[in-house]
Amino acid sequence: MSKPSTADIRRTLSTVITPGMTPKQLLKTTLKAHPSAKKKDIIHAAFGAMIELAETEPEKARQLQDFALSNRAPDDSEFVPDHSASADA
C-alpha cells in the first residue's frame, strides 16, 4: 500500500472533522481512510488543513489546531530542553 499524499490527508481531515470530535477520534477516523499514513503525516497535514480553512471555516481550523498541537507535543519519555534560563547565566 502506497503512502497517501499530504493533500489527500488534508482533504480527508477537512471532510471528516465534526464539531465536538476529539483529537483521538479524528486520528482514528483519518487512519481508517489512510491506513498506511503515519501519525506525523496526519499531524503535518492537519497544520496545512488548518491554514486552508482559517478564513472560510474557522471552527474547523481551531479544532485542527487543537488536534495537531495535542498530538505534536512530546511524550514524557522525550527530552525537552529548558530554554527558560538565560544564556549568560
Steps between C-alpha positions, in 0.01 A plus 500: 500500500644836399531794733221758449593853401477783748232657279290181519527494878415873521185442295401211725557703816296790361217266409477273804546751782179583681418729795587335828724235343793418726857489370504125565183450293639714218825302493314167501262610221785633288703182548200296383496703178881488464629185674852539363536856631720565799381711790756770417365517141149557634617768742695675223192490277286636786715814518457547124124444519479743791662773291273426203185513713593797721298758308210293370438258788667639813342247738641207303835681487499535881420132542780403263739727690404332828543159338839578350640664812372236740648221289823683422600547863782272614413222740655478846782273382646757261753761606371854484770764547432779746534828312385712791848553642707787368793412274738722700406359840 
